[in-house]
Amino acid sequence: MTYERGSCYYQLGTRVQVQPDKEVIVVEKDTDRAYTGDAARSLLFGTSIQGTVSVKAGRNPKLEVYVQSRSVNRKLKPKTRLLIML
């Protein structure tokens, strides 16, 4: 398999800045239902937010947030979950 930049999403562990062109995936812990695109952003930020947004882990304990990584050498903390889009 060949790695493609932007195909990995790391679990949010601290506060990060999410730029408008970065994708996010939001997973409901109870149902394992995943949301992407505008649906994910509206769950996190509401519908009126534009531009770069600061997101902090644990703000909503029912949701897990994953942020797109375009890095080729991102260092993750131990036990950080990683989603890979095939």
N, C-alpha and C positions, 0 to 999 in steps of 0.2 A: 504494500500500500504506500502511496506517495503522500507526504504531508502537504496540505494546502493551507496557506496562511489564512487565518480567520475561521478555520473549521473547528477550533477548540473553544470551549466555554468553561471558565473556572468558577468554582463556588465562591460566592462573596464571603470574605472572612473579616474584612475591615471596611472602613469607609473608602470608597473610590469615586472618582469623577467619571460619569458616563456621558460621553459625547453623543450628539444626536445621530451620528453615523454608525455608532456601535450598536450591535444587536444585544438584546438581553433575553434570557429564558427564565420564566417564573414557573415553579412547580408547586402545586398545592400538596402539602405533606399528607393530608388525609386521603386524597383520591389519586395521587400520582399524575394528575392531569397537568400537562405542560402548556404554557401559553408563550407565544412569540410575537414579534412585531408590535403593532399598535395595541393589541389586547394585553400584552405583557407590560408595556409602558403605562397604559391606563390603570392597571392594577397597582403599579408602584407609585406613579407620579400624578395620576388624575389626567384629565384630558386637556387641561389648559397650559401645561408646562411645555416650554420650548427651550432649545439650547442644551447646554451642559448641565447635568444634575448630579448632586452629591447623594450617594446612596450608602446607607449604613446597614450592616448585617444585623439581624435580630429585631429590626424595627417591627416586623410583623411575624410572630413566631409560627404562624400557619403556612408561611411561604418560604421556599428556598429560592435564592436568586443566583443566576449564573450570568457572567458577563463575558462577552466575546473577547478573545485575546488574538491580537494580530502579531504578537511577539514570536520570534523564533527561538528564544531562550529564556522564557519567563520562569522565574523561580517560585515554586509554590511551597507553602508551609505544609508540614506533615499532616496527613489526614484530610487534605483539601480534595474535594471531589472534582472530577474533570469530565465534562461531556464532550464527545467527539462526534461531529456530524459527518456521516458517510455519504 
